[in-house]
């Protein structure tokens, strides 16, 4: 997003203040703000013309989707069909379309839950309950991986085994240890 800050001639602080005015109540993550509304709010906050707003949103999706962790994806792919797998994502309207187009997550795992579609978001325990229900497993049978400490702590409180993702090799090793200890 730095190229947009430079393009608009804003310093870091002004750009961050403008972006922070968009979805201050975090409505998008629970489906309370759709993609069209988000586009309009970004355009208003940054003073974008319609064609600029379209380009901004395209760039925002590139940023949101990020770079795929190929090693972790390969590992998850190998877990099936021996284990049930899922993705639980705090997301906004458009995320399923963009991630499916790029990464085909629906082919990688058994279930994908996007927070904006179910109107629940991590760390709310209700979204963990929904994941258990949809995968037909008990909380203690899940190894939950997330890069946000609050989400990991909430999963543990819910009864899941949880891993804070910082480095791929460490995450895979921890999952392996937890899964193999559950087989005994």
C-alpha positions, 0 to 999 in steps of 0.5 A: 500500500506504500505506493498508494501513499506515495502516489497520493502525496501523503506522509505515513502518518496521514495515510495511516490516519486516513486508512484507520477511518475506514471500518473503524468498528470492524464491521467488514470482518463480520459481514456488516460492510460489503465490498462496494461499501468498503470501496466507497469508504476507501475512496472517501478517506483517500480522496480517490476518483472512481478509476483510482478506487478500482485500482486501489481495491485491486491492489488491496486484494493483492496485499490481503491475499499476500504470498502463499506459504508453499511449504505450509500448503504442501504440508496441509495437502499431505494431511488429507485424506488422513485428517480433516482440514479447514481454514478459518479466516477473518475476512471481508466480502470478496475474500472467497472470490479472490483467494479461490481465484489465486489459491483454490483453497476449496480444493486444499481443505475440507472446509473454508469458513470466512468470517464475513459470511458467517457473521462471526470472527476470531477470537469469538468462541462461537466461530470455533464452535462452528468450525467443530460443527462443520468438520464434525470434530470435538475441540480437543481433536483440532490443532488450530494454527494462527499468527495472531496470539489473541486468536491462539489463546482464545482457541486454547480457552475453547479447548483446542490445541493451538499453535502460534505460527511464526516460522513454517518449519516450527509450525509443521513440527509442532503440528506433527508432534500434536497429531502424533501424540493424539494418535496414541 
